[in-house]
């Protein structure tokens, strides 16, 4: 186990989080030792209050552990200063939210361009070309001129996935990504995730839906801050043909 922890793409070592409340100490994560592998699509399943959101906050650097370490690609995340954390997160993580978090005054294309602009990657024309290619990848390119309110919830979530891919991060974190979608739209999001894992992305999805979790290659169950089950699901993600190699000339993502 210790050898696997040292070699994992994402390593959680004795990860513990204790929140201090008026009612006393609350143990949100209890000495978790866990690895996530590169190119793997993992679902994390648990009821409300089980610790799954806290676990994601540790991985993304939004919160810091009380004890233990989060090591991603050899870097100890919690040791980064605030400005270093912002740069690291912008280049290494794509975060997909349950409620999309698209800016309503921007078009779908402009929403996907925004992370590239914030990171100073490429020219405006290069950003637009990449954003359009990513919208095409997730199946909503024909709506590129529309604002979020003019498309369906599934199309907004597909756009949010495209935005998360904008800076070509190796890791995608998805928090209840289909919680507000119908069955058909949710199944389409799962196909996109399976394809992205097959193309080389590492995906961690938080959900309370066990049926949805079955679309992943691996499912972790968290209860009372502990990982109680770790099972393999699909034998590899089924790949659809897609081109993720959309990069900037002279300023590679």
C-alpha positions as CSV (number, residue, x, y, z in Angstrom):
1,X,0.0,0.0,0.0
2,X,2.8,2.5,0.9
3,X,4.5,1.8,-2.4
4,X,1.3,2.5,-4.3
5,X,0.8,5.7,-2.3
6,X,4.2,6.9,-3.3
7,X,3.6,6.2,-7.0
8,X,0.0,7.5,-7.4
9,X,-0.8,10.3,-9.7
10,X,-2.9,11.9,-6.9
11,X,-1.8,10.7,-3.4
12,X,-3.8,11.2,-0.2
13,X,-1.7,10.3,2.8
14,X,-3.2,10.0,6.3
15,X,-5.7,12.8,5.2
16,X,-7.7,14.1,8.2
17,X,-9.9,17.1,8.5
18,X,-11.5,18.2,11.8
19,X,-13.9,21.2,11.9
20,X,-14.4,23.0,15.1
21,X,-18.0,23.8,15.8
22,X,-20.1,25.1,18.7
23,X,-21.2,21.5,19.3
24,X,-17.6,20.3,19.5
25,X,-15.1,18.9,17.0
26,X,-16.5,17.3,13.8
27,X,-14.4,14.7,12.1
28,X,-15.1,15.2,8.4
29,X,-12.2,13.0,7.0
30,X,-10.6,10.2,9.1
31,X,-7.0,9.2,8.2
32,X,-7.7,8.5,4.5
33,X,-4.9,6.8,2.5
34,X,-5.8,6.7,-1.2
35,X,-4.4,7.0,-4.7
36,X,-6.0,8.1,-7.9
37,X,-4.3,6.9,-11.1
38,X,-3.6,8.8,-14.3
39,X,-6.2,8.4,-17.1
40,X,-8.7,7.0,-14.6
41,X,-12.4,7.9,-14.3
42,X,-13.3,7.6,-10.6
43,X,-16.6,8.2,-8.9
44,X,-16.9,9.1,-5.2
45,X,-20.3,8.1,-3.8
46,X,-21.7,9.1,-0.4
47,X,-24.7,10.5,1.3
48,X,-24.9,14.2,2.4
49,X,-22.4,14.8,5.2
50,X,-20.3,11.7,4.4
51,X,-17.2,13.7,3.6
52,X,-17.2,13.6,-0.2
53,X,-17.3,17.3,-0.7
54,X,-14.6,17.8,1.9
55,X,-12.5,15.3,0.1
56,X,-12.8,17.2,-3.2
57,X,-11.9,20.5,-1.4
58,X,-8.7,18.9,-0.2
59,X,-7.7,17.8,-3.7
60,X,-8.5,21.1,-5.3
61,X,-6.7,23.1,-2.5
62,X,-9.9,25.0,-1.6
63,X,-9.4,23.7,2.0
64,X,-6.4,22.4,3.9
65,X,-6.2,19.2,6.0
66,X,-5.9,19.2,9.7
67,X,-3.3,16.4,9.3
68,X,-1.9,14.5,6.4
69,X,-0.8,15.4,2.8
70,X,-2.2,15.8,-0.6
71,X,0.4,15.2,-3.3
72,X,-0.5,15.7,-7.0
73,X,2.1,15.0,-9.6
74,X,4.8,15.1,-6.9
75,X,3.7,18.4,-5.5
76,X,2.4,18.8,-2.0
77,X,-0.7,20.9,-2.6
78,X,-1.3,22.3,0.9
79,X,2.2,23.8,1.0
80,X,1.5,26.2,-1.8
81,X,1.0,29.9,-1.0
82,X,-2.2,31.5,-2.1
83,X,-0.8,33.0,-5.4
84,X,1.0,29.8,-6.2
85,X,-2.2,27.8,-5.5
86,X,-4.2,30.0,-7.9
87,X,-1.6,29.5,-10.7
88,X,-1.3,25.8,-10.0
89,X,-5.1,25.3,-9.9
90,X,-5.6,27.3,-13.2
91,X,-3.2,25.0,-15.1
92,X,-3.8,21.6,-13.5
93,X,-7.5,21.4,-12.5
94,X,-10.7,21.8,-14.4
95,X,-13.7,22.1,-12.0
96,X,-17.2,21.3,-13.1
97,X,-20.0,22.5,-10.8
98,X,-23.5,21.1,-10.3
99,X,-25.1,24.5,-11.2
100,X,-22.8,25.2,-14.2
101,X,-21.6,28.6,-13.0
102,X,-21.6,30.1,-16.5
103,X,-21.6,33.9,-16.8
104,X,-25.0,34.9,-18.1
105,X,-23.8,38.0,-20.0
106,X,-21.3,36.0,-22.1
107,X,-22.0,33.7,-25.0
108,X,-21.1,30.0,-24.7
109,X,-17.9,30.7,-26.7
110,X,-16.9,33.6,-24.5
111,X,-17.5,31.5,-21.4
112,X,-15.1,28.8,-22.6
113,X,-12.5,31.5,-23.7
114,X,-12.5,33.1,-20.2
115,X,-10.1,30.7,-18.4
116,X,-7.6,31.1,-21.3
117,X,-7.8,34.9,-21.0
118,X,-7.3,34.8,-17.3
119,X,-4.2,32.6,-17.7
120,X,-2.9,34.8,-20.6
121,X,-2.7,31.8,-23.0
122,X,-2.6,32.6,-26.7
123,X,-4.1,35.4,-28.8
124,X,-7.8,36.2,-28.9
125,X,-8.1,34.4,-32.3
126,X,-6.3,31.3,-30.9
127,X,-8.5,31.3,-27.8
128,X,-11.7,31.5,-30.0
129,X,-10.5,28.6,-32.2
130,X,-9.8,26.4,-29.2
131,X,-13.0,27.3,-27.5
132,X,-15.0,26.5,-30.6
133,X,-13.2,23.2,-31.0
134,X,-14.0,22.3,-27.3
135,X,-17.7,23.2,-27.8
136,X,-17.6,20.9,-30.8
137,X,-16.1,18.2,-28.8
138,X,-18.9,18.2,-26.3
139,X,-21.6,18.6,-29.0
140,X,-22.8,22.2,-28.6
141,X,-20.8,24.1,-31.2
142,X,-23.9,25.1,-33.1
143,X,-25.0,27.2,-30.1
144,X,-21.7,29.1,-29.7
145,X,-23.3,32.5,-30.2
146,X,-26.0,31.9,-27.6
147,X,-26.1,33.0,-24.0
148,X,-26.6,30.3,-21.3
149,X,-30.2,31.2,-20.7
150,X,-31.0,30.3,-24.4
151,X,-29.9,26.7,-24.2
152,X,-30.9,23.6,-22.1
153,X,-29.4,22.5,-18.8
154,X,-27.6,19.7,-20.5
155,X,-26.1,22.1,-23.1
156,X,-25.1,24.4,-20.3
157,X,-23.3,21.6,-18.4
158,X,-21.6,20.5,-21.7
159,X,-20.4,24.1,-22.0
160,X,-19.1,24.0,-18.4
161,X,-17.1,20.8,-19.3
162,X,-15.7,22.6,-22.3
163,X,-14.7,25.5,-20.1
164,X,-13.0,23.1,-17.6
165,X,-10.9,21.8,-20.5
166,X,-9.9,25.2,-21.8
167,X,-6.4,25.3,-20.3
168,X,-5.9,21.6,-21.0
169,X,-5.7,20.5,-17.3
170,X,-4.7,16.9,-16.6
171,X,-7.3,16.6,-13.9
172,X,-11.1,17.2,-14.0
173,X,-13.1,17.4,-10.8
174,X,-16.9,17.2,-11.2
175,X,-19.2,18.0,-8.3
176,X,-22.7,16.3,-8.8
177,X,-22.4,17.2,-12.6
178,X,-25.8,15.7,-13.5
179,X,-27.7,16.7,-10.4
180,X,-30.0,19.1,-12.3
181,X,-30.2,17.1,-15.6
182,X,-32.6,14.6,-17.0
183,X,-31.7,11.0,-17.7
184,X,-30.8,11.5,-21.4
185,X,-28.7,14.6,-20.7
186,X,-27.0,12.9,-17.8
187,X,-26.1,9.9,-19.9
188,X,-24.5,12.1,-22.5
189,X,-22.4,13.8,-19.8
190,X,-21.2,10.3,-18.7
191,X,-20.2,9.4,-22.3
192,X,-18.2,12.6,-22.5
193,X,-16.4,11.8,-19.2
194,X,-15.7,8.2,-20.4
195,X,-14.2,9.6,-23.7
196,X,-12.1,12.2,-21.9
197,X,-10.6,9.5,-19.6
198,X,-9.8,7.4,-22.7
199,X,-8.1,10.4,-24.2
200,X,-5.9,10.8,-21.1
201,X,-7.7,12.9,-18.5
202,X,-7.9,12.0,-14.9
203,X,-11.5,12.5,-13.7
204,X,-12.9,12.4,-10.2
205,X,-16.7,12.8,-10.0
206,X,-18.6,13.3,-6.7
207,X,-22.2,11.9,-6.7
208,X,-24.9,10.5,-4.4
209,X,-26.3,8.4,-7.3
210,X,-24.9,4.9,-7.3
211,X,-26.4,4.1,-10.8
212,X,-24.6,7.1,-12.2
213,X,-21.4,6.1,-10.4
214,X,-21.5,2.8,-12.3
215,X,-20.4,4.6,-15.5
216,X,-17.0,5.2,-14.0
217,X,-14.0,2.8,-14.1
218,X,-13.7,2.9,-10.4
219,X,-16.1,3.7,-7.6
220,X,-15.2,4.8,-4.0
221,X,-17.8,4.8,-1.3
222,X,-17.3,7.2,1.6
223,X,-19.1,7.0,4.9
224,X,-18.4,9.1,8.0
225,X,-15.2,10.4,6.6
226,X,-13.8,7.0,5.7
227,X,-13.4,5.1,2.4
228,X,-15.5,2.0,3.0
229,X,-15.5,0.4,-0.4
230,X,-13.2,0.6,-3.5
231,X,-14.4,-1.3,-6.6
232,X,-13.7,-1.4,-10.3
233,X,-16.6,-0.6,-12.6
234,X,-16.3,-0.5,-16.3
235,X,-13.2,-2.3,-17.8
236,X,-11.8,1.0,-19.2
237,X,-13.8,3.9,-20.6
238,X,-15.4,3.4,-24.0
239,X,-13.8,5.8,-26.4
240,X,-15.6,7.9,-28.9
241,X,-13.5,9.6,-31.7
242,X,-12.6,13.1,-30.6
243,X,-9.7,15.4,-31.1
244,X,-8.3,16.9,-27.9
245,X,-5.1,18.1,-29.5
246,X,-6.2,21.7,-29.9
247,X,-3.2,23.8,-28.6
248,X,-1.7,27.2,-29.1
249,X,1.2,27.7,-31.4
250,X,4.1,29.2,-29.6
251,X,2.3,29.0,-26.2
252,X,1.3,25.4,-25.6
253,X,-1.4,24.6,-23.1
